[in-house]
């Protein structure tokens, strides 16, 4: 069942050459107030799930627990008669230099060799292997699919990016359960690099417990606009190719024109509002489309301005290409300090 009575097939969607307006509902009506925006935000999430990433599952009946062994934690998830596990590693600052509880940066995949530097700044790090959660291919194997098997039913066909985002949320589950007594669950960050940056913005959009969202060098399918893609950036067709199409659901492969998409990536960024969002990368990383990402940032900022939190969205690019460097870490931590100092505990 890949169809919905609510949404038309991709080929039947109208061509939209202008960027979809955050403040216009799918039926053409307008957002007039904050209550309307809440409804529009839910609609945007629904559109992304139906047409692109697949559905974030109902986790209300999940049972999540953990077992800590030195600097590794095993996360166990049970739902009904299904059970799975995956692991994460954590690093903490030295107590002689900083007083717990520490802010936490949850990392999808890797963050280079910067963990000692991050902890030297008073931040804890929890990093998990996304390939344990979902293999980076069409097999739909891994912890996520052991609980939520892939199906042609549109509401059970979450792509790999959504699966990785779910993995980040399971890490957040155990943080909130007190797996790490020295970590502050109210000062949490989600980050990822490249394809994991795509998953990080998705995790931040769908899990509001992440107070700060940092997609790094995420490009097409992440923070870069489809409609305004630069000639040197990754083309839309790549995302539908055998090497990348598994990141998304089946319906996404049916789009023959980016102008039929009922959204563009500025709307994914806007889903993080009013929480902190910092978009990072390198100006020479042309494949990830810095220009298209900048334009997405400017459009998403309009939503932050509407909500009265324009200072909570930042664009911090630097010279250089597709890597994670010290400057990226400094930009993230500086932004974290700004957000955490302005946000009351639990607020």
SULRARA-V943047 format. One line per field, one symbol per residue. burial: + if it has 24 or more other ideal C-beta (glycine too) atoms within 12 Angstrom, else -. A space follows every 10 residues. Layout:
burial: ???
This chain:
burial: ------+--+ --+-----++ +++--+---- +-----+--+ +-++++++++ +++++++-+- -+-+-+-+-- --+++++-+- ---+++++++ +++------- ++++++++++ ++-++-+++- ++++++++++ ++++++---+ -+++++++-+ ---+++++++ ++++++++++ ++++++--++ -+++++++++ ++++++++++ +++++++-++ ++++++++++ ++++++++++ --++-+--++ ---+++++++ +++++--+++ ++++++++++ ++++++++++ ++--++++++ ++++++++++ ++++-++-+- -+++++++-- -++++--++- +++-++--++ --+----
